Amino acid sequence: MMKLKCIAVDDEPLALDIIEDYVSKVPFLELVKRTENAIEALQLVQAGGIDLVFLDIQMPELTGIQFLKIASGKANYILTTAYSQYALESYDLNVSDYLLKPIAFDRFYKAVEKVHNRMKTPEPVPAPQPVVTSAPFSTTSHSVQDFIFVKTEHKIQKIQLDEILYIEGLKDYISIYTKAERIITLQNMKKMEETLPSGQFIRVHKSYIISLDKIESIERSRISICGKIIPIGDTYRDEFFKHIDNKNI
């Protein structure tokens, strides 16, 4: 069995004790080092050979976010913290998962299993699919789908479709942008594209799905929505403009 070489970085000894205990219970994990010194941990990561880092965010010498930016993705990272407000920024830095303290073992195992599966499989492993459901709707021409549910880190969230501006795909997760907020969910673009009603949304790029009624302007190969410039990909160009022509815009 392939084992992931891990280090645990936290300025709280009790938190390190918990991670060490959890790692000892997982056959495919090997704890190489536990340390309260973020600088020491950074040097280990940069030297190579570390597969997974359990990283606290709030540390005195170097915060977890600073650590990630300096390390530049030389390992897989699972962030551990008592503060949920850092989740958004951590997703932007492509961490594998984000665990809120106190960490339950089943949640810990789910996070490390995802990393293990990704590393042992030659082809990329799709992210665990959240519950994504749509409101029941009639097939009549005047009835449309009103909302979807997506699973975020801590809850299943209802999103009204008429509030969605556009959706951006980034690796194993997507960001759903509304005027009020950005909602992150572990999902893939193909599944989301299939979930959304085609009369309201269209994919215009491998990384973007847009709400048609939120388009402000189209200039050459660029769409403007609420100040955001979204590119039109070559693969989607003909279908997009055909759709626009049919709408007589």
Contacts in CASP RR format, 6 or more apart in sequence:
PFRMAT RR
TARGET T0000
AUTHOR 0000-0000-0000
METHOD contacts of the structure
MODEL  1
MMKLKCIAVDDEPLALDIIEDYVSKVPFLELVKRTENAIEALQLVQAGGI
DLVFLDIQMPELTGIQFLKIASGKANYILTTAYSQYALESYDLNVSDYLL
KPIAFDRFYKAVEKVHNRMKTPEPVPAPQPVVTSAPFSTTSHSVQDFIFV
KTEHKIQKIQLDEILYIEGLKDYISIYTKAERIITLQNMKKMEETLPSGQ
FIRVHKSYIISLDKIESIERSRISICGKIIPIGDTYRDEFFKHIDNKNI
1 27 0 8 1.000
1 28 0 8 1.000
2 28 0 8 1.000
2 116 0 8 1.000
2 119 0 8 1.000
2 120 0 8 1.000
3 27 0 8 1.000
3 28 0 8 1.000
3 29 0 8 1.000
3 30 0 8 1.000
4 28 0 8 1.000
4 29 0 8 1.000
4 30 0 8 1.000
4 51 0 8 1.000
4 52 0 8 1.000
4 76 0 8 1.000
4 112 0 8 1.000
4 115 0 8 1.000
4 116 0 8 1.000
4 119 0 8 1.000
5 30 0 8 1.000
5 32 0 8 1.000
5 49 0 8 1.000
5 50 0 8 1.000
5 51 0 8 1.000
5 52 0 8 1.000
6 23 0 8 1.000
6 29 0 8 1.000
6 30 0 8 1.000
6 31 0 8 1.000
6 32 0 8 1.000
6 50 0 8 1.000
6 51 0 8 1.000
6 52 0 8 1.000
6 53 0 8 1.000
6 54 0 8 1.000
7 31 0 8 1.000
7 32 0 8 1.000
7 33 0 8 1.000
7 34 0 8 1.000
7 35 0 8 1.000
7 41 0 8 1.000
7 44 0 8 1.000
7 45 0 8 1.000
7 50 0 8 1.000
7 52 0 8 1.000
7 53 0 8 1.000
7 54 0 8 1.000
8 16 0 8 1.000
8 19 0 8 1.000
8 20 0 8 1.000
8 23 0 8 1.000
8 31 0 8 1.000
8 33 0 8 1.000
8 34 0 8 1.000
8 35 0 8 1.000
8 53 0 8 1.000
8 54 0 8 1.000
9 35 0 8 1.000
9 36 0 8 1.000
9 37 0 8 1.000
9 38 0 8 1.000
9 41 0 8 1.000
9 53 0 8 1.000
9 54 0 8 1.000
9 55 0 8 1.000
9 56 0 8 1.000
9 59 0 8 1.000
9 64 0 8 1.000
9 67 0 8 1.000
10 16 0 8 1.000
10 19 0 8 1.000
10 36 0 8 1.000
10 54 0 8 1.000
10 55 0 8 1.000
10 56 0 8 1.000
10 59 0 8 1.000
10 80 0 8 1.000
11 36 0 8 1.000
11 38 0 8 1.000
11 56 0 8 1.000
11 58 0 8 1.000
11 59 0 8 1.000
11 60 0 8 1.000
12 36 0 8 1.000
12 56 0 8 1.000
13 36 0 8 1.000
15 56 0 8 1.000
15 80 0 8 1.000
15 101 0 8 1.000
16 34 0 8 1.000
16 35 0 8 1.000
16 36 0 8 1.000
18 102 0 8 1.000
18 103 0 8 1.000
19 31 0 8 1.000
19 34 0 8 1.000
19 54 0 8 1.000
19 80 0 8 1.000
19 103 0 8 1.000
20 31 0 8 1.000
20 34 0 8 1.000
22 103 0 8 1.000
22 105 0 8 1.000
22 108 0 8 1.000
22 109 0 8 1.000
23 29 0 8 1.000
23 30 0 8 1.000
23 31 0 8 1.000
24 31 0 8 1.000
25 105 0 8 1.000
26 109 0 8 1.000
26 112 0 8 1.000
28 112 0 8 1.000
28 116 0 8 1.000
29 52 0 8 1.000
29 112 0 8 1.000
32 44 0 8 1.000
32 50 0 8 1.000
33 41 0 8 1.000
33 44 0 8 1.000
35 41 0 8 1.000
37 61 0 8 1.000
38 59 0 8 1.000
38 61 0 8 1.000
38 62 0 8 1.000
38 64 0 8 1.000
38 67 0 8 1.000
39 61 0 8 1.000
39 62 0 8 1.000
41 53 0 8 1.000
41 55 0 8 1.000
41 67 0 8 1.000
42 62 0 8 1.000
42 67 0 8 1.000
42 70 0 8 1.000
42 71 0 8 1.000
44 50 0 8 1.000
45 53 0 8 1.000
45 71 0 8 1.000
45 74 0 8 1.000
45 75 0 8 1.000
46 71 0 8 1.000
46 74 0 8 1.000
48 74 0 8 1.000
48 75 0 8 1.000
49 75 0 8 1.000
50 74 0 8 1.000
50 75 0 8 1.000
51 75 0 8 1.000
51 76 0 8 1.000
51 115 0 8 1.000
51 119 0 8 1.000
52 75 0 8 1.000
52 76 0 8 1.000
52 77 0 8 1.000
52 78 0 8 1.000
52 96 0 8 1.000
52 112 0 8 1.000
52 115 0 8 1.000
53 71 0 8 1.000
53 75 0 8 1.000
53 76 0 8 1.000
53 77 0 8 1.000
53 78 0 8 1.000
54 78 0 8 1.000
54 80 0 8 1.000
55 64 0 8 1.000
55 67 0 8 1.000
55 68 0 8 1.000
55 77 0 8 1.000
55 78 0 8 1.000
55 79 0 8 1.000
55 80 0 8 1.000
56 64 0 8 1.000
56 79 0 8 1.000
56 80 0 8 1.000
56 81 0 8 1.000
57 63 0 8 1.000
57 64 0 8 1.000
57 65 0 8 1.000
57 79 0 8 1.000
57 80 0 8 1.000
57 81 0 8 1.000
57 83 0 8 1.000
57 86 0 8 1.000
57 90 0 8 1.000
58 64 0 8 1.000
58 81 0 8 1.000
58 83 0 8 1.000
59 67 0 8 1.000
62 70 0 8 1.000
64 79 0 8 1.000
65 86 0 8 1.000
65 89 0 8 1.000
65 90 0 8 1.000
65 93 0 8 1.000
68 77 0 8 1.000
68 90 0 8 1.000
68 93 0 8 1.000
68 95 0 8 1.000
69 93 0 8 1.000
71 77 0 8 1.000
73 94 0 8 1.000
76 96 0 8 1.000
76 115 0 8 1.000
76 118 0 8 1.000
76 119 0 8 1.000
77 93 0 8 1.000
77 95 0 8 1.000
77 96 0 8 1.000
78 95 0 8 1.000
78 96 0 8 1.000
78 97 0 8 1.000
78 98 0 8 1.000
78 99 0 8 1.000
78 111 0 8 1.000
78 112 0 8 1.000
78 115 0 8 1.000
79 86 0 8 1.000
79 90 0 8 1.000
79 95 0 8 1.000
79 97 0 8 1.000
79 98 0 8 1.000
79 99 0 8 1.000
80 99 0 8 1.000
80 101 0 8 1.000
80 103 0 8 1.000
81 98 0 8 1.000
81 99 0 8 1.000
81 100 0 8 1.000
81 101 0 8 1.000
82 100 0 8 1.000
82 101 0 8 1.000
84 100 0 8 1.000
84 153 0 8 1.000
84 154 0 8 1.000
86 98 0 8 1.000
87 98 0 8 1.000
87 153 0 8 1.000
87 184 0 8 1.000
88 182 0 8 1.000
88 184 0 8 1.000
90 98 0 8 1.000
91 98 0 8 1.000
91 170 0 8 1.000
91 173 0 8 1.000
91 184 0 8 1.000
94 170 0 8 1.000
94 171 0 8 1.000
96 111 0 8 1.000
96 114 0 8 1.000
96 115 0 8 1.000
96 118 0 8 1.000
97 110 0 8 1.000
97 111 0 8 1.000
97 114 0 8 1.000
97 115 0 8 1.000
98 153 0 8 1.000
99 107 0 8 1.000
99 108 0 8 1.000
99 111 0 8 1.000
100 154 0 8 1.000
110 128 0 8 1.000
114 125 0 8 1.000
114 127 0 8 1.000
114 128 0 8 1.000
117 125 0 8 1.000
118 124 0 8 1.000
118 125 0 8 1.000
126 172 0 8 1.000
126 188 0 8 1.000
127 172 0 8 1.000
127 173 0 8 1.000
127 186 0 8 1.000
127 187 0 8 1.000
127 188 0 8 1.000
128 186 0 8 1.000
129 186 0 8 1.000
129 187 0 8 1.000
129 188 0 8 1.000
129 191 0 8 1.000
130 150 0 8 1.000
130 151 0 8 1.000
130 156 0 8 1.000
130 185 0 8 1.000
130 186 0 8 1.000
130 187 0 8 1.000
131 149 0 8 1.000
131 151 0 8 1.000
131 156 0 8 1.000
132 148 0 8 1.000
132 149 0 8 1.000
132 150 0 8 1.000
132 151 0 8 1.000
132 185 0 8 1.000
132 187 0 8 1.000
132 191 0 8 1.000
132 192 0 8 1.000
132 195 0 8 1.000
133 148 0 8 1.000
133 149 0 8 1.000
134 145 0 8 1.000
134 147 0 8 1.000
134 148 0 8 1.000
134 149 0 8 1.000
134 195 0 8 1.000
135 145 0 8 1.000
135 146 0 8 1.000
135 147 0 8 1.000
135 148 0 8 1.000
137 143 0 8 1.000
137 144 0 8 1.000
137 145 0 8 1.000
137 146 0 8 1.000
137 197 0 8 1.000
144 161 0 8 1.000
144 197 0 8 1.000
144 199 0 8 1.000
144 200 0 8 1.000
145 161 0 8 1.000
145 196 0 8 1.000
145 197 0 8 1.000
145 200 0 8 1.000
146 160 0 8 1.000
146 161 0 8 1.000
146 162 0 8 1.000
147 158 0 8 1.000
147 159 0 8 1.000
147 160 0 8 1.000
147 161 0 8 1.000
148 158 0 8 1.000
148 159 0 8 1.000
148 161 0 8 1.000
148 195 0 8 1.000
148 196 0 8 1.000
149 156 0 8 1.000
149 157 0 8 1.000
149 158 0 8 1.000
149 159 0 8 1.000
150 156 0 8 1.000
150 157 0 8 1.000
150 159 0 8 1.000
150 176 0 8 1.000
150 183 0 8 1.000
150 185 0 8 1.000
150 187 0 8 1.000
151 157 0 8 1.000
151 185 0 8 1.000
151 186 0 8 1.000
152 183 0 8 1.000
152 184 0 8 1.000
152 185 0 8 1.000
153 184 0 8 1.000
157 183 0 8 1.000
159 176 0 8 1.000
159 178 0 8 1.000
159 183 0 8 1.000
161 196 0 8 1.000
161 197 0 8 1.000
161 200 0 8 1.000
161 201 0 8 1.000
161 211 0 8 1.000
162 213 0 8 1.000
163 178 0 8 1.000
163 179 0 8 1.000
163 180 0 8 1.000
164 176 0 8 1.000
164 177 0 8 1.000
164 178 0 8 1.000
164 201 0 8 1.000
164 211 0 8 1.000
164 214 0 8 1.000
165 177 0 8 1.000
165 178 0 8 1.000
165 179 0 8 1.000
165 210 0 8 1.000
165 211 0 8 1.000
165 214 0 8 1.000
165 225 0 8 1.000
165 226 0 8 1.000
165 228 0 8 1.000
166 177 0 8 1.000
166 208 0 8 1.000
166 209 0 8 1.000
166 210 0 8 1.000
166 211 0 8 1.000
166 214 0 8 1.000
166 225 0 8 1.000
166 228 0 8 1.000
166 230 0 8 1.000
167 174 0 8 1.000
167 175 0 8 1.000
167 176 0 8 1.000
167 177 0 8 1.000
167 189 0 8 1.000
167 192 0 8 1.000
167 201 0 8 1.000
167 208 0 8 1.000
167 209 0 8 1.000
167 210 0 8 1.000
168 174 0 8 1.000
168 175 0 8 1.000
168 177 0 8 1.000
168 207 0 8 1.000
168 208 0 8 1.000
169 175 0 8 1.000
169 189 0 8 1.000
169 207 0 8 1.000
169 208 0 8 1.000
170 207 0 8 1.000
172 186 0 8 1.000
172 188 0 8 1.000
173 184 0 8 1.000
173 185 0 8 1.000
173 186 0 8 1.000
173 187 0 8 1.000
174 184 0 8 1.000
174 185 0 8 1.000
174 187 0 8 1.000
174 188 0 8 1.000
174 189 0 8 1.000
174 192 0 8 1.000
175 182 0 8 1.000
175 183 0 8 1.000
175 184 0 8 1.000
176 182 0 8 1.000
176 183 0 8 1.000
176 184 0 8 1.000
176 185 0 8 1.000
177 183 0 8 1.000
177 228 0 8 1.000
179 226 0 8 1.000
189 203 0 8 1.000
189 206 0 8 1.000
189 207 0 8 1.000
189 209 0 8 1.000
192 209 0 8 1.000
193 201 0 8 1.000
193 203 0 8 1.000
193 209 0 8 1.000
196 209 0 8 1.000
199 212 0 8 1.000
200 211 0 8 1.000
200 212 0 8 1.000
200 213 0 8 1.000
201 209 0 8 1.000
201 210 0 8 1.000
201 211 0 8 1.000
201 212 0 8 1.000
202 209 0 8 1.000
202 210 0 8 1.000
202 212 0 8 1.000
202 236 0 8 1.000
202 239 0 8 1.000
202 240 0 8 1.000
202 243 0 8 1.000
203 209 0 8 1.000
203 236 0 8 1.000
204 210 0 8 1.000
204 223 0 8 1.000
204 230 0 8 1.000
204 231 0 8 1.000
204 232 0 8 1.000
204 233 0 8 1.000
204 236 0 8 1.000
204 240 0 8 1.000
205 230 0 8 1.000
205 231 0 8 1.000
205 232 0 8 1.000
205 233 0 8 1.000
205 236 0 8 1.000
206 233 0 8 1.000
206 235 0 8 1.000
208 230 0 8 1.000
208 231 0 8 1.000
210 223 0 8 1.000
210 225 0 8 1.000
210 230 0 8 1.000
211 225 0 8 1.000
212 243 0 8 1.000
212 247 0 8 1.000
214 225 0 8 1.000
214 226 0 8 1.000
215 223 0 8 1.000
215 224 0 8 1.000
215 225 0 8 1.000
215 249 0 8 1.000
216 224 0 8 1.000
216 225 0 8 1.000
216 226 0 8 1.000
216 227 0 8 1.000
217 223 0 8 1.000
217 224 0 8 1.000
218 224 0 8 1.000
218 244 0 8 1.000
221 231 0 8 1.000
221 232 0 8 1.000
221 233 0 8 1.000
221 237 0 8 1.000
222 229 0 8 1.000
222 230 0 8 1.000
222 231 0 8 1.000
222 232 0 8 1.000
223 229 0 8 1.000
223 230 0 8 1.000
223 231 0 8 1.000
223 232 0 8 1.000
224 230 0 8 1.000
232 240 0 8 1.000
END
